[in-house]
Amino acid sequence: MEEKASSVECHSVGDSSCWRFTWTIVNFSKLKVSKLYSDDFYAGGYKWRILIFPEGNNVDYLSMYLDVADAENLPSGWS
């Protein structure tokens, strides 16, 4: 049986907005990727994802970012 690289737990309320996001990465120390995205999740009415660089992004330690998952669908000038 193949292990999944990650699993996601997102607890929703009636309007499908996510109020807690949990991302479990199996065997993190054995990852052989330069970057890894979580599954998408909704919070505040927008679609997000977590982006990590296990070996760092121009640094020598883990880099982690909150990334908007559908930037091309957002209004011009959105931030």
ZADO-1210 file (C-alpha; in nm, 4 decimals, padded with zeros to 6 digits):
<atoms>
<atom x="00.0000" y="00.0000" z="00.0000" code="MET" pos="1"/>
<atom x="00.1389" y="00.3393" z="-00.1028" code="GLU" pos="2"/>
<atom x="00.1566" y="00.6114" z="00.1616" code="GLU" pos="3"/>
<atom x="00.0092" y="00.9493" z="00.0782" code="LYS" pos="4"/>
<atom x="00.2475" y="01.2421" z="00.0963" code="ALA" pos="5"/>
<atom x="-00.0076" y="01.4459" z="00.2871" code="SER" pos="6"/>
<atom x="-00.3549" y="01.4477" z="00.4292" code="SER" pos="7"/>
<atom x="-00.5831" y="01.7408" z="00.4931" code="VAL" pos="8"/>
<atom x="-00.8411" y="01.8016" z="00.7614" code="GLU" pos="9"/>
<atom x="-01.0666" y="02.1024" z="00.7190" code="CYS" pos="10"/>
<atom x="-01.3528" y="02.1630" z="00.9601" code="HIS" pos="11"/>
<atom x="-01.6318" y="02.3593" z="00.7946" code="SER" pos="12"/>
<atom x="-01.9277" y="02.5553" z="00.9178" code="VAL" pos="13"/>
<atom x="-02.2591" y="02.5993" z="00.7334" code="GLY" pos="14"/>
<atom x="-02.1272" y="02.8404" z="00.4707" code="ASP" pos="15"/>
<atom x="-01.8345" y="02.6092" z="00.3760" code="SER" pos="16"/>
<atom x="-01.5738" y="02.8514" z="00.5079" code="SER" pos="17"/>
<atom x="-01.2813" y="02.6747" z="00.6670" code="CYS" pos="18"/>
<atom x="-01.1982" y="02.7751" z="01.0221" code="TRP" pos="19"/>
<atom x="-00.9220" y="02.5230" z="01.0842" code="ARG" pos="20"/>
<atom x="-00.6868" y="02.3618" z="00.8355" code="PHE" pos="21"/>
<atom x="-00.4612" y="02.0707" z="00.9270" code="THR" pos="22"/>
<atom x="-00.2005" y="01.9390" z="00.6853" code="TRP" pos="23"/>
<atom x="-00.0164" y="01.6231" z="00.7838" code="THR" pos="24"/>
<atom x="00.2925" y="01.5347" z="00.5797" code="ILE" pos="25"/>
<atom x="00.3947" y="01.1720" z="00.6135" code="VAL" pos="26"/>
<atom x="00.7720" y="01.1087" z="00.6391" code="ASN" pos="27"/>
<atom x="00.8568" y="01.4776" z="00.6077" code="PHE" pos="28"/>
<atom x="01.2280" y="01.4195" z="00.6729" code="SER" pos="29"/>
<atom x="01.2436" y="01.1831" z="00.3732" code="LYS" pos="30"/>
<atom x="01.0889" y="01.4238" z="00.1200" code="LEU" pos="31"/>
<atom x="01.2912" y="01.4570" z="-00.1990" code="LYS" pos="32"/>
<atom x="01.1116" y="01.7586" z="-00.3466" code="VAL" pos="33"/>
<atom x="01.2144" y="02.1225" z="-00.3658" code="SER" pos="34"/>
<atom x="00.8623" y="02.2500" z="-00.2935" code="LYS" pos="35"/>
<atom x="00.5278" y="02.1053" z="-00.1912" code="LEU" pos="36"/>
<atom x="00.1724" y="02.2470" z="-00.2004" code="TYR" pos="37"/>
<atom x="-00.1085" y="02.1428" z="00.0305" code="SER" pos="38"/>
<atom x="-00.4544" y="02.0772" z="-00.1044" code="ASP" pos="39"/>
<atom x="-00.6627" y="02.3912" z="-00.1540" code="ASP" pos="40"/>
<atom x="-00.8904" y="02.5130" z="00.1234" code="PHE" pos="41"/>
<atom x="-01.1310" y="02.8036" z="00.1695" code="TYR" pos="42"/>
<atom x="-01.0977" y="03.0733" z="00.4351" code="ALA" pos="43"/>
<atom x="-01.2469" y="03.4206" z="00.4367" code="GLY" pos="44"/>
<atom x="-01.4229" y="03.3512" z="00.1089" code="GLY" pos="45"/>
<atom x="-01.0994" y="03.2837" z="-00.0808" code="TYR" pos="46"/>
<atom x="-00.9186" y="02.9696" z="-00.1915" code="LYS" pos="47"/>
<atom x="-00.5781" y="02.9190" z="-00.0262" code="TRP" pos="48"/>
<atom x="-00.3024" y="02.6601" z="-00.0013" code="ARG" pos="49"/>
<atom x="00.0158" y="02.6191" z="00.1978" code="ILE" pos="50"/>
<atom x="00.3450" y="02.6159" z="00.0089" code="LEU" pos="51"/>
<atom x="00.6573" y="02.4751" z="00.1711" code="ILE" pos="52"/>
<atom x="01.0177" y="02.4443" z="00.0636" code="PHE" pos="53"/>
<atom x="01.1525" y="02.1623" z="00.2860" code="PRO" pos="54"/>
<atom x="01.5153" y="02.2641" z="00.2238" code="GLU" pos="55"/>
<atom x="01.4407" y="02.6370" z="00.2304" code="GLY" pos="56"/>
<atom x="01.3796" y="02.9096" z="-00.0256" code="ASN" pos="57"/>
<atom x="01.7200" y="03.0800" z="-00.0516" code="ASN" pos="58"/>
<atom x="01.7836" y="02.9895" z="00.3141" code="VAL" pos="59"/>
<atom x="01.9087" y="02.6763" z="00.4910" code="ASP" pos="60"/>
<atom x="01.5873" y="02.5929" z="00.6759" code="TYR" pos="61"/>
<atom x="01.2195" y="02.5243" z="00.6065" code="LEU" pos="62"/>
<atom x="01.0323" y="02.8028" z="00.4282" code="SER" pos="63"/>
<atom x="00.6520" y="02.8145" z="00.4556" code="MET" pos="64"/>
<atom x="00.4031" y="03.0441" z="00.2820" code="TYR" pos="65"/>
<atom x="00.0292" y="03.1030" z="00.2692" code="LEU" pos="66"/>
<atom x="-00.0461" y="03.1107" z="-00.1035" code="ASP" pos="67"/>
<atom x="-00.3654" y="03.2292" z="-00.2732" code="VAL" pos="68"/>
<atom x="-00.4689" y="02.9320" z="-00.4875" code="ALA" pos="69"/>
<atom x="-00.6724" y="03.1067" z="-00.7585" code="ASP" pos="70"/>
<atom x="-00.4995" y="03.4408" z="-00.8153" code="ALA" pos="71"/>
<atom x="-00.6001" y="03.4478" z="-01.1827" code="GLU" pos="72"/>
<atom x="-00.9690" y="03.4605" z="-01.0799" code="ASN" pos="73"/>
<atom x="-00.9351" y="03.7493" z="-00.8340" code="LEU" pos="74"/>
<atom x="-01.0162" y="04.1118" z="-00.9245" code="PRO" pos="75"/>
<atom x="-00.7344" y="04.3329" z="-01.0495" code="SER" pos="76"/>
<atom x="-00.5481" y="04.4954" z="-00.7603" code="GLY" pos="77"/>
<atom x="-00.6670" y="04.2372" z="-00.5054" code="TRP" pos="78"/>
<atom x="-00.4359" y="04.1925" z="-00.2105" code="SER" pos="79"/>
</atoms>
